[in-house]
Amino acid sequence: MRIDPDFKSKVEKLYSQFGMSVTEAINIFLHVSLMEGGLPFEVRQQKYNTETEAAMREARAIANGRIPAKKYSSAAEMIDDVLAEDSKNASTQSYQ
């Protein structure tokens, strides 16, 4: 089986925390698949609205350090920023 080396390294690190190898994890997956008569989980494509997808992309970019996270000195400052952003977004949207 071919696995991307970076992906394999992450998976090995994950499963080592459970005291097992990737091979052992794959064997468990295959055994459970046989017991279930198919995949042991639901396979479906997530569907999110445009705003949620944009928020998820932004969150990933912040988590990966591609864009800086906003910092506030108080809750009031954060609330003012959120309200200002909401006002700005509301004025730029066109409703039909």
PyRosetta script that sets phi, psi and omega in degrees:
from pyrosetta import init, pose_from_sequence

init()
pose = pose_from_sequence("MRIDPDFKSKVEKLYSQFGMSVTEAINIFLHVSLMEGGLPFEVRQQKYNTETEAAMREARAIANGRIPAKKYSSAAEMIDDVLAEDSKNASTQSYQ")
pose.set_psi(1, 135.3)
pose.set_omega(1, 179.2)
pose.set_phi(2, -97.4)
pose.set_psi(2, 132.1)
pose.set_omega(2, -180.0)
pose.set_phi(3, -134.0)
pose.set_psi(3, 135.7)
pose.set_omega(3, 175.7)
pose.set_phi(4, -54.4)
pose.set_psi(4, 129.4)
pose.set_omega(4, -175.5)
pose.set_phi(5, -56.9)
pose.set_psi(5, -40.2)
pose.set_omega(5, 179.3)
pose.set_phi(6, -66.5)
pose.set_psi(6, -42.8)
pose.set_omega(6, 178.5)
pose.set_phi(7, -63.0)
pose.set_psi(7, -44.7)
pose.set_omega(7, -179.5)
pose.set_phi(8, -60.2)
pose.set_psi(8, -41.0)
pose.set_omega(8, 179.9)
pose.set_phi(9, -62.1)
pose.set_psi(9, -42.6)
pose.set_omega(9, 178.5)
pose.set_phi(10, -64.2)
pose.set_psi(10, -41.5)
pose.set_omega(10, -179.0)
pose.set_phi(11, -68.0)
pose.set_psi(11, -41.1)
pose.set_omega(11, 177.7)
pose.set_phi(12, -60.4)
pose.set_psi(12, -41.5)
pose.set_omega(12, 179.0)
pose.set_phi(13, -63.6)
pose.set_psi(13, -42.9)
pose.set_omega(13, 178.9)
pose.set_phi(14, -60.8)
pose.set_psi(14, -54.3)
pose.set_omega(14, -175.1)
pose.set_phi(15, -70.6)
pose.set_psi(15, -24.4)
pose.set_omega(15, 176.7)
pose.set_phi(16, -65.3)
pose.set_psi(16, -27.7)
pose.set_omega(16, 176.8)
pose.set_phi(17, -66.4)
pose.set_psi(17, -21.6)
pose.set_omega(17, 177.1)
pose.set_phi(18, -97.4)
pose.set_psi(18, 2.4)
pose.set_omega(18, 179.0)
pose.set_phi(19, 76.4)
pose.set_psi(19, 28.1)
pose.set_omega(19, 179.6)
pose.set_phi(20, -137.9)
pose.set_psi(20, 160.8)
pose.set_omega(20, 178.0)
pose.set_phi(21, -90.8)
pose.set_psi(21, 169.4)
pose.set_omega(21, 176.0)
pose.set_phi(22, -62.5)
pose.set_psi(22, -39.3)
pose.set_omega(22, 178.1)
pose.set_phi(23, -59.4)
pose.set_psi(23, -44.4)
pose.set_omega(23, 178.5)
pose.set_phi(24, -64.3)
pose.set_psi(24, -40.3)
pose.set_omega(24, 179.0)
pose.set_phi(25, -64.2)
pose.set_psi(25, -40.8)
pose.set_omega(25, 178.3)
pose.set_phi(26, -64.1)
pose.set_psi(26, -41.6)
pose.set_omega(26, 178.0)
pose.set_phi(27, -62.0)
pose.set_psi(27, -40.7)
pose.set_omega(27, 177.4)
pose.set_phi(28, -62.2)
pose.set_psi(28, -47.1)
pose.set_omega(28, 178.2)
pose.set_phi(29, -55.7)
pose.set_psi(29, -45.9)
pose.set_omega(29, -178.4)
pose.set_phi(30, -66.3)
pose.set_psi(30, -40.4)
pose.set_omega(30, 178.1)
pose.set_phi(31, -64.1)
pose.set_psi(31, -43.8)
pose.set_omega(31, 179.0)
pose.set_phi(32, -65.2)
pose.set_psi(32, -37.2)
pose.set_omega(32, 177.0)
pose.set_phi(33, -59.2)
pose.set_psi(33, -43.2)
pose.set_omega(33, 177.5)
pose.set_phi(34, -63.5)
pose.set_psi(34, -43.3)
pose.set_omega(34, -179.8)
pose.set_phi(35, -64.6)
pose.set_psi(35, -36.2)
pose.set_omega(35, -178.6)
pose.set_phi(36, -83.2)
pose.set_psi(36, -18.4)
pose.set_omega(36, -175.9)
pose.set_phi(37, 76.9)
pose.set_psi(37, 29.1)
pose.set_omega(37, -179.1)
pose.set_phi(38, 159.7)
pose.set_psi(38, -164.5)
pose.set_omega(38, 178.5)
pose.set_phi(39, -62.4)
pose.set_psi(39, 138.3)
pose.set_omega(39, -176.9)
pose.set_phi(40, -83.6)
pose.set_psi(40, 24.3)
pose.set_omega(40, 177.3)
pose.set_phi(41, -157.8)
pose.set_psi(41, 162.2)
pose.set_omega(41, -179.6)
pose.set_phi(42, -78.7)
pose.set_psi(42, 134.0)
pose.set_omega(42, 177.4)
pose.set_phi(43, -107.3)
pose.set_psi(43, 119.5)
pose.set_omega(43, 177.9)
pose.set_phi(44, -156.6)
pose.set_psi(44, 157.9)
pose.set_omega(44, 178.8)
pose.set_phi(45, -91.1)
pose.set_psi(45, 128.1)
pose.set_omega(45, 177.7)
pose.set_phi(46, -69.3)
pose.set_psi(46, 138.9)
pose.set_omega(46, 177.4)
pose.set_phi(47, -124.5)
pose.set_psi(47, 117.0)
pose.set_omega(47, 179.3)
pose.set_phi(48, -122.2)
pose.set_psi(48, 154.6)
pose.set_omega(48, 176.3)
pose.set_phi(49, -74.2)
pose.set_psi(49, 167.8)
pose.set_omega(49, -174.7)
pose.set_phi(50, -58.1)
pose.set_psi(50, -41.8)
pose.set_omega(50, -178.4)
pose.set_phi(51, -64.6)
pose.set_psi(51, -42.6)
pose.set_omega(51, 179.3)
pose.set_phi(52, -66.2)
pose.set_psi(52, -42.2)
pose.set_omega(52, 178.2)
pose.set_phi(53, -61.3)
pose.set_psi(53, -41.2)
pose.set_omega(53, 178.4)
pose.set_phi(54, -63.9)
pose.set_psi(54, -41.4)
pose.set_omega(54, 179.0)
pose.set_phi(55, -64.7)
pose.set_psi(55, -39.0)
pose.set_omega(55, 178.8)
pose.set_phi(56, -67.2)
pose.set_psi(56, -39.9)
pose.set_omega(56, 177.1)
pose.set_phi(57, -63.3)
pose.set_psi(57, -42.3)
pose.set_omega(57, 178.9)
pose.set_phi(58, -63.6)
pose.set_psi(58, -43.7)
pose.set_omega(58, 179.6)
pose.set_phi(59, -61.9)
pose.set_psi(59, -41.9)
pose.set_omega(59, 177.5)
pose.set_phi(60, -64.6)
pose.set_psi(60, -40.2)
pose.set_omega(60, 179.5)
pose.set_phi(61, -64.5)
pose.set_psi(61, -40.0)
pose.set_omega(61, 176.8)
pose.set_phi(62, -65.0)
pose.set_psi(62, -46.7)
pose.set_omega(62, -179.2)
pose.set_phi(63, -62.1)
pose.set_psi(63, -34.4)
pose.set_omega(63, -179.6)
pose.set_phi(64, -87.6)
pose.set_psi(64, 0.9)
pose.set_omega(64, 177.3)
pose.set_phi(65, 77.8)
pose.set_psi(65, 12.9)
pose.set_omega(65, 179.6)
pose.set_phi(66, -77.1)
pose.set_psi(66, -28.6)
pose.set_omega(66, 173.0)
pose.set_phi(67, -133.3)
pose.set_psi(67, 146.7)
pose.set_omega(67, -177.3)
pose.set_phi(68, -74.5)
pose.set_psi(68, 146.1)
pose.set_omega(68, 175.4)
pose.set_phi(69, -77.8)
pose.set_psi(69, 144.8)
pose.set_omega(69, 176.7)
pose.set_phi(70, -73.9)
pose.set_psi(70, 145.4)
pose.set_omega(70, 177.3)
pose.set_phi(71, -128.6)
pose.set_psi(71, 143.6)
pose.set_omega(71, -177.3)
pose.set_phi(72, -128.9)
pose.set_psi(72, 150.3)
pose.set_omega(72, 178.8)
pose.set_phi(73, -90.2)
pose.set_psi(73, -12.3)
pose.set_omega(73, 178.4)
pose.set_phi(74, -156.1)
pose.set_psi(74, 163.1)
pose.set_omega(74, 177.1)
pose.set_phi(75, -65.4)
pose.set_psi(75, -36.7)
pose.set_omega(75, 179.5)
pose.set_phi(76, -61.9)
pose.set_psi(76, -41.6)
pose.set_omega(76, 178.0)
pose.set_phi(77, -62.1)
pose.set_psi(77, -41.4)
pose.set_omega(77, 179.0)
pose.set_phi(78, -64.2)
pose.set_psi(78, -45.4)
pose.set_omega(78, -178.8)
pose.set_phi(79, -62.6)
pose.set_psi(79, -43.2)
pose.set_omega(79, 177.8)
pose.set_phi(80, -59.4)
pose.set_psi(80, -42.0)
pose.set_omega(80, 179.8)
pose.set_phi(81, -65.1)
pose.set_psi(81, -43.6)
pose.set_omega(81, 179.9)
pose.set_phi(82, -63.8)
pose.set_psi(82, -43.8)
pose.set_omega(82, 179.9)
pose.set_phi(83, -65.3)
pose.set_psi(83, -38.7)
pose.set_omega(83, 177.7)
pose.set_phi(84, -64.7)
pose.set_psi(84, -41.8)
pose.set_omega(84, 178.5)
pose.set_phi(85, -65.0)
pose.set_psi(85, -42.2)
pose.set_omega(85, 178.0)
pose.set_phi(86, -61.7)
pose.set_psi(86, -41.7)
pose.set_omega(86, 178.2)
pose.set_phi(87, -62.3)
pose.set_psi(87, -44.7)
pose.set_omega(87, -179.9)
pose.set_phi(88, -62.2)
pose.set_psi(88, -45.4)
pose.set_omega(88, -179.7)
pose.set_phi(89, -65.2)
pose.set_psi(89, -38.8)
pose.set_omega(89, -179.1)
pose.set_phi(90, -65.6)
pose.set_psi(90, -35.8)
pose.set_omega(90, -178.2)
pose.set_phi(91, -77.1)
pose.set_psi(91, -19.7)
pose.set_omega(91, -179.0)
pose.set_phi(92, -94.6)
pose.set_psi(92, -10.6)
pose.set_omega(92, -179.6)
pose.set_phi(93, -85.7)
pose.set_psi(93, 141.5)
pose.set_omega(93, 173.5)
pose.set_phi(94, -108.9)
pose.set_psi(94, 130.2)
pose.set_omega(94, -178.9)
pose.set_phi(95, -103.9)
pose.set_psi(95, 139.4)
pose.set_omega(95, -179.9)
pose.set_phi(96, -114.5)
pose.dump_pdb("model.pdb")
